[in-house]
Amino acid sequence: MNRIRKILQSLSPTSLRYQLLFKMLIILSLILVVIGFFQFMVLKDFLYKNEAEQLSGKIMSVPIGALGEFAEPPGGRERPHFFLVENVSLSLIQEDGTYIDLLEENGLVSPRFTEAELGSIKENLGGRSRADYHLVKDENGTEQLVLFRPALRNSNRFQNGEGAILQMGISTAPLQQLLWQQWLTFMVLSIFAIAAGMWIYFSVIKKTLGPLSNIVSSVQTIDASNMAYRIPQNQGQEEIDLLSESFNDMLQRLELSFGQEREAKEQMRRFIADASHELRTPLTSVHGYLEVLLRGAAQNPNQLSMALDNMYGETKRVIKLVEELLLLAKLDQAPELELQSTNLTELIRDMKPQLSLLAGKRVITFHLVNDVYANVNSDKIKQVILNLVQNAVQHTDTVQGRIDIRLESLEDAIQLSVEDNGSGIERDKLPHVFERFYRIDYSRNREYGGAGLGLSITKAIVEAHQGNVDVISLPGEGAKFYVRLPLG
């Protein structure tokens, strides 16, 4: 039953096997019909010509002397009678077009021709050309194959379109019966041939489409838990191999997409946890100071001032963190920045006082190439520079720290670098420095209120400018951050 069910399912109108089998059946049927038609026509022509040859021998065997008696009968003498096979007509057509039936009641009724047709027939006979047979129906509706010959051997009169002619016809019913029997035999054999062809072709299709069925079965077993599975590609059929290769490429892309999705979910989970932690700390601090104030500390001016100052600082941290999160959210939505040609050299020179104030007692030096232009958003680039310098400040010594800012124009890009002599970054931590809320040293005192978002914002801004940012660092040897932007 399962085998029959599978066969019926494979013969569904929407299945590939059914469509191939159905189309092949139509093609085979059309071929057999065309072959049968031409066979019918060829056989018909052969039978009719063969019958015409036999009829020609019969008409030539009619005695000429007896025909003369019909043409010019002596007075009082009876005309002779002819006895031929059944289904034959025999007539003598005189010069004036009068038909004389020679078989009377023993044969078929002779079909009649018009004077014009008889004239054309006499011309062909007089020219001694082979007269073709004619197919015509008599007055009873019986189709006859008809031949003609001169009644008397007097070719001079026929050359002048004169003289009597002999007409003999035979019924084509036996020929038609034989033709239809052959046609019926051919149709029966064709039906058996189509049935056998369908069975053989179905078996061939089943074997040929076997690799395709294997691919379908393999694909049905693939889910998110076994995305590493690959379909065998060398199955002996070029099209199936190409399909397998395409499926494997798709599976590879899906596996990569699932991996990226899992990684994105994990990053989102860490992001939410880190954001919650960063927000909880200042909010908890504010809540604690409010409780102290509600318990009576508000009556003490010194305690009140200290609590308000601390709450103000914590709220600033919260506001800054929220603003950074909003900025990252906007940058994640593929923002369209308003870019304009900007002299980066002058932009950094204008920022020197602000950067020097941020560096404090650290030595900050500038190595700038004059007139370096780029299509950028000046406010966003300033934020990039501030973030990189602030990151260098956080990881260098207060007194012995050195920060170098370098701007240069390369062959294919503009490069901005910020280098420090701080503690450096360990090799296993380098790939994570641009992740959100990632801090190299979690025990570091947050003197500058950093939440681990500065480098993430820097990367998002640079990528929004179609650029890239990277870092080179060794433990104890400082770090060097590179920002490359397209040429303006």
Helices and strands as residue ranges (DSSP letters): H 2-10, H 16-60, H 64-71, E 88-93, E 99-101, G 104-106, H 115-126, E 134-137, E 143-150, H 155-159, E 165-171, H 173-208, H 210-220, G 224-226, H 238-294, G 297-299, H 301-332, E 340-343, H 344-350, H 352-359, E 363-368, E 373-376, H 378-394, E 402-409, E 414-420, G 427-432, H 454-464, E 468-473, E 479-485
